Amino acid sequence: MPAEWERHDATWVAWPHHESDWPGKLGAVQWAYAEIVRLLARHERVEVLCQNEAARDAAAAMLRAHDVMMQRVNLPIVPTDRSWLRDSAPSFVWNDNGEVELMAWRFNAWAKYDNYQLDEHVPEAVQDITGLPITHAMRPDQPTQRLVLEGGGIEVNGEGRIIVTEEWLLSDTQVRNPGMTRVDYEQAFDRYLGCPHTIWLGNGCAGDDTHGHVDDIARFVSFDTVVLAYEEDPADANHASSVDNLRRLELAAREQPLNVVLLPYPRPVMMDGQRLPASYANFYIANDVVLVPTFNDVNDRLALNILAGLFPERRVIGVHAVDLVWGFGTLHCLTQQQPAMALALP
C-alpha cells in the first residue's frame, strides 16, 4: 500500500446525508464538505458519491456556490449508509507491476451499528466506476471468511511498515474478527498491504467511536518520521495513552530508525456532555496540500506550524472541524485517496 503522500489520481468522498451522524448540524456539515471539495479540487480530481439524483443536484448547487472547480469533480450516484469512506471504501494499493488495484475489506460499521448494508457494497461500486481490479481480503485463520478492517485503523509508510492499535483489533470491545490473534493480523498486513513490519500502539484517543483508530493519534509524514498526538496534561483522558504510545514508538525505533514528532491535542471538544475525538492527527495529505482539522483552539496554530515544518513542499491549510467532529470524525475519516500508478517498483 503506497503512502498517502504519493501522487494521487483522485480523492473519494461521500456527500453527507445521514442526519443522525450530525444531529442538528447536517446543513453546516454539508457546507463544510463543499469547502473541503473546493480545496481538494484545486489539486486533484474529486469523486463525490451521492445518495440519489436529488442529493447529487443539491451537492452540485452547493459546490458551485463555493466556487469549486467542477471540471475536476464527478458526482456518481452510489447509495451509502454513512459518509465515512476512509472505512467503508476499499484501500487503493499497488500490485507487483505498480498498477493500482482495490483492496476490499468487509465493513460492519465498526462492529457497533446495524445499518451498514449499503456501505458494505461501496468497494464494488468503486470498482464499477474505476474499472480497477479488486481483491477481497480474507481472514488468514479462516480463509473462507472475509476480513473486517477499516482504513482509519491502518497507517502505512509505503515501505513495509504499518501502525495499528491494540484497542482496535485485540480488545474485547467492538470485536471485528473474533478469534484472530496478533500473529494473524500481522500475516494479513503482510499479504494484503505489503507490510511485514507492524508497530502496535495501545489505545486511541478519547471519544473515538471506532474504538481505537490510529488516524486520530499517529501518522507517518515520511517513511521514517511519525507524528504522535500527545497530551501533556496528566488530568486529561488522553495523557496515559499518549505516554504509553510514545514509549511503544521509541521501542520500535530501536529496531528500525524512526523519528517521532509530538503534536498537541486541542482542548477537549464537547457536545451534549460527550467528549468528541478532536485531533490534529486526522489531517489528510493530497497533491501539493495538507488539510488539517482545526477547533477554534490556541493549539491550532501550534499544530499547523508543526505540520508545515514537516511538509515544506506542500501548502498546509486549516479547515474548521468543530461541526464535523460531532460525527466522530474529521478530514482523514471522510476521505480516501486513489494513488496514481507507480512509475517504478523495486
C-alpha positions in Angstrom: 0.0 0.0 0.0 1.5 3.3 -1.0 2.0 6.1 1.5 -0.6 8.9 1.4 1.9 11.4 0.2 2.4 9.6 -3.1 0.9 11.2 -6.1 -2.9 10.9 -6.3 -5.2 10.4 -9.2 -8.2 11.3 -7.1 -9.7 11.7 -3.7 -13.0 9.9 -2.9 -15.7 11.3 -0.5 -19.4 10.7 0.0 -21.8 13.6 0.3 -23.2 13.6 3.8 -26.9 12.7 4.2 -27.2 10.7 7.4 -28.7 13.3 9.7 -28.3 11.2 12.9 -24.5 11.3 12.4 -24.6 15.1 13.0 -27.8 15.8 14.9 -28.8 19.4 14.2 -25.7 20.1 12.2 -26.2 18.3 8.9 -26.6 21.5 6.9 -23.5 23.0 8.4 -21.6 19.8 7.6 -22.7 19.8 4.0 -21.3 23.3 3.6 -18.1 22.1 5.3 -17.8 19.3 2.7 -18.3 21.9 -0.1 -15.3 23.8 1.3 -13.2 20.6 1.5 -14.0 19.6 -2.0 -13.1 23.2 -3.2 -9.7 22.9 -1.6 -9.1 19.4 -2.9 -10.3 20.1 -6.5 -7.6 22.7 -6.9 -5.0 19.9 -6.7 -6.7 16.7 -7.9 -9.9 15.1 -9.2 -12.6 14.5 -6.5 -15.1 11.7 -6.7 -18.2 12.7 -4.6 -20.6 9.7 -4.1 -24.2 10.9 -3.9 -27.2 9.1 -2.4 -29.6 9.8 -5.3 -30.3 12.3 -8.0 -31.8 14.8 -5.6 -28.7 14.6 -3.4 -26.5 15.0 -6.5 -28.3 18.1 -7.6 -28.2 19.6 -4.2 -24.5 18.8 -3.8 -23.7 20.3 -7.2 -25.5 23.5 -6.3 -23.6 23.9 -3.0 -20.3 23.1 -4.7 -20.9 25.7 -7.4 -21.8 28.2 -4.7 -18.4 27.5 -3.1 -16.7 28.2 -6.4 -15.5 24.7 -6.8 -13.6 23.7 -10.0 -16.4 21.5 -11.2 -14.4 20.2 -14.2 -12.4 18.2 -11.6 -15.4 16.8 -9.7 -17.5 13.8 -10.5 -20.8 13.1 -8.8 -21.7 9.4 -9.3 -24.8 8.0 -7.6 -23.8 5.4 -5.0 -26.2 4.9 -2.1 -24.4 4.8 1.3 -25.5 4.5 4.9 -22.8 6.9 6.1 -20.2 9.2 4.6 -17.0 7.8 6.2 -15.3 6.5 3.1 -12.0 6.0 4.9 -13.6 3.0 6.4 -16.3 1.7 4.0 -14.4 2.3 0.7 -11.6 0.0 -0.4 -8.0 0.8 0.2 -6.1 1.5 -3.1 -2.9 -0.5 -3.4 -0.2 -1.2 -5.9 0.4 -4.6 -7.4 3.8 -6.0 -8.2 3.7 -4.2 -11.6 3.0 -0.8 -9.9 -0.6 -0.8 -11.1 -3.4 0.3 -8.9 -5.8 -2.2 -7.5 -8.6 -2.2 -4.9 -8.3 -4.0 -1.6 -11.7 -4.6 -0.2 -12.2 -5.2 3.5 -15.5 -6.3 4.9 -17.2 -3.4 6.6 -19.6 -4.0 9.5 -20.0 -0.4 10.8 -17.2 -0.7 13.4 -18.9 -3.7 15.0 -21.2 -1.2 16.6 -24.1 -0.2 14.3 -26.7 -2.3 12.5 -27.2 -0.1 9.4 -24.3 -0.9 7.0 -25.9 -2.9 4.3 -25.3 -0.1 1.7 -21.8 0.7 2.9 -20.9 -3.0 2.6 -21.1 -2.7 -1.2 -19.1 0.6 -1.7 -16.0 -1.4 -2.8 -17.8 -3.0 -5.7 -19.4 0.4 -6.6 -15.9 1.9 -6.8 -14.8 -1.0 -8.9 -17.7 -0.4 -11.3 -16.7 3.3 -11.6 -13.0 2.9 -12.0 -12.7 -0.5 -13.7 -9.8 -1.4 -11.4 -9.3 -5.0 -10.3 -10.4 -5.8 -6.9 -9.3 -8.3 -4.2 -11.5 -9.3 -1.3 -9.3 -9.8 1.8 -9.9 -13.0 3.7 -9.0 -14.0 7.2 -5.7 -15.9 7.4 -7.1 -18.2 10.1 -10.4 -18.8 8.4 -9.8 -18.5 4.6 -13.4 -18.7 3.7 -14.3 -15.7 5.8 -14.0 -12.0 4.8 -11.5 -9.9 6.8 -13.1 -7.0 8.7 -10.9 -3.9 8.7 -11.3 -0.2 8.2 -8.9 2.2 6.5 -8.9 4.6 9.5 -7.3 1.8 11.6 -4.2 1.4 9.4 -1.3 3.8 8.8 1.5 2.8 6.4 4.8 4.4 5.3 4.8 2.9 1.9 8.0 0.9 2.6 6.6 -2.1 4.6 5.8 -0.5 8.0 2.3 -0.3 9.4 0.9 1.2 12.6 -2.3 -0.1 14.3 -3.6 -0.2 17.8 -4.4 -3.0 20.2 -7.6 -1.2 21.3 -8.9 -1.5 17.7 -8.0 -5.2 17.0 -7.1 -7.0 20.2 -9.6 -5.7 22.8 -12.9 -7.3 23.8 -14.9 -4.3 22.7 -16.3 -3.9 19.2 -14.5 -7.0 18.1 -14.0 -7.1 14.3 -12.7 -10.6 13.7 -13.5 -12.8 16.7 -10.6 -15.3 17.4 -8.0 -13.5 15.3 -4.6 -13.1 17.0 -1.8 -10.6 16.8 0.1 -13.0 14.5 -3.0 -13.5 12.3 -3.3 -9.7 11.8 0.4 -9.4 11.0 0.1 -12.1 8.4 -2.8 -10.2 6.8 -1.0 -6.9 6.8 2.0 -8.6 5.0 -0.1 -10.4 2.5 -2.6 -7.7 1.6 -0.7 -4.4 2.2 2.9 -5.5 1.7 3.7 -4.5 5.3 5.8 -7.2 7.1 6.6 -4.8 10.0 3.8 -3.9 12.4 4.0 -1.3 15.2 1.4 -2.0 17.8 0.3 1.1 19.8 -2.1 0.8 22.8 -5.2 2.9 22.9 -6.6 5.5 20.5 -7.9 8.9 21.6 -10.7 9.8 24.0 -14.2 9.9 22.4 -13.3 7.7 19.4 -16.5 6.0 18.3 -14.5 3.4 16.3 -12.6 2.2 19.5 -9.0 2.8 18.6 -8.5 4.0 15.0 -4.9 5.0 14.6 -5.6 8.0 12.3 -6.5 10.1 15.3 -3.2 9.5 17.1 -0.3 8.5 14.9 0.5 9.4 11.3 3.5 8.8 9.1 4.7 12.1 7.4 7.7 10.4 5.7 9.0 6.8 5.5 10.9 7.3 8.8 9.0 10.0 10.6 5.7 9.7 12.5 3.7 12.4 14.3 2.1 11.4 17.6 -0.8 13.2 19.2 0.4 13.8 22.7 -1.5 15.2 25.7 0.8 16.7 28.4 -1.9 17.3 31.0 -1.9 14.4 33.5 -5.5 15.0 34.3 -6.7 14.6 30.7 -8.1 11.3 29.5 -5.6 11.2 26.6 -2.5 11.6 28.8 -1.8 8.0 29.9 -2.3 6.6 26.3 -0.1 9.3 24.9 2.8 8.3 27.3 2.3 4.6 26.5 2.2 5.2 22.7 5.3 7.3 22.8 7.1 4.5 24.7 6.0 2.0 22.1 7.2 4.2 19.2 10.6 4.7 21.0 10.9 0.9 21.3 10.1 0.5 17.6 12.8 3.0 16.8 15.3 0.7 18.3 14.5 -2.0 15.7 14.3 0.4 12.7 15.1 4.1 12.5 12.0 6.2 13.4 11.7 9.8 14.2 8.8 10.8 16.5 7.4 14.3 16.4 4.8 15.3 19.1 1.6 17.0 18.0 -0.6 18.6 20.7 -4.2 17.9 21.2 -6.8 20.7 21.2 -8.8 21.4 24.3 -11.5 18.8 24.9 -14.3 19.4 22.4 -17.7 18.5 24.0 -21.2 18.2 22.7 -24.2 17.4 24.8 -21.9 16.3 27.6 -20.0 13.9 25.3 -16.3 14.2 24.5 -15.6 14.1 20.8 -12.4 12.7 19.1 -10.9 16.1 18.2 -7.3 15.6 17.0 -5.0 17.4 14.6 -3.6 14.0 13.6 -6.7 13.4 11.5 -5.2 15.5 8.7 -5.3 14.5 5.0 -2.4 14.6 2.6 -3.4 15.4 -1.0 -1.4 16.5 -4.0 0.6 19.6 -3.0 -1.6 20.3 0.0 -2.3 19.0 3.6 -5.7 19.7 5.1 -5.6 19.9 8.9 -8.7 19.9 11.2 -8.8 23.0 13.5 -11.0 23.5 16.5 -11.0 27.2 17.5 -8.2 26.5 19.9 -4.9 28.1 20.8 -3.2 24.9 19.8 -4.5 25.2 16.2 -1.6 27.5 15.4 1.0 25.2 17.0 -0.3 22.1 15.2 -0.4 23.9 11.8 3.2 25.2 12.3 4.5 21.7 13.3 2.9 20.2 10.2 4.0 23.0 7.9 7.6 22.3 9.0 7.2 18.6 8.2 5.6 19.3 4.8 7.8 22.1 3.4 6.8 21.4 -0.3 3.0 21.4 0.4 0.6 24.1 1.5 -0.8 23.3 5.0 -4.3 24.6 5.3 -6.5 24.5 8.4 -10.2 23.5 8.0 -12.7 24.3 10.7 -13.8 21.0 12.1 -15.9 21.6 15.2 -19.1 20.7 13.3 -17.5 17.8 11.5 -16.2 16.1 14.7 -19.8 16.0 16.0 -20.0 12.9 13.7 -17.0 11.4 15.5 -14.6 12.0 12.6 -13.0 14.8 10.5 -10.8 15.1 7.4 -9.0 11.8 7.2 -12.0 9.9 8.2 -14.1 11.3 5.4 -11.6 10.9 2.6 -10.0 8.0 0.7 -7.1 8.6 -1.6 -6.6 6.9 -5.1 -2.9 6.8 -5.8 -1.5 7.2 -9.3 0.2 4.3 -10.9 3.7 3.7 -9.5 6.3 4.7 -12.1 8.7 2.0 -10.9 8.8 -0.5 -8.1 11.9 -2.3 -6.9 
